[in-house]
Amino acid sequence: MSNSLTLFDGENLTKLEKASNLLCKSSLVPPTFRNKPHEVMSALILGYSLGLNEMQALLEINVIQGRPSISTKLMIALVKKQYTKCKFLWIRDTEKESVTLTLKLNDDCEGFTTTWDIPRASKMNLMGRDQYKKQLMTML
């Protein structure tokens, strides 16, 4: 038997709905959540499943094309929480317009490296999107 909170029982669901309705009216939540209680509720539920408090969930979970997505900052924090000896190396090359990330979970492993650049983003049809035009290096 689990002692964890069940979000979908009557009392908790009612509390979650009330909180979502209040929070969506706040200027402290990101614009994508304002006046959208259902999106707030979805972010809170996802945040709860990741061990986040309410404000962490609303500030670090983004809605992208109708789907919740955790921020890079949160992703790194979750990995570091699980793997305390992990190391991240970010290389931002503004001349090549690329970002390379290397992740090593510990000193004994080879690690994982990935690079995002304009050709890769173009293959995924991302370059025409608004945020890629506004802040390319952040989006890569």
Disulfide bonds with the S-S distance in Angstrom:
none
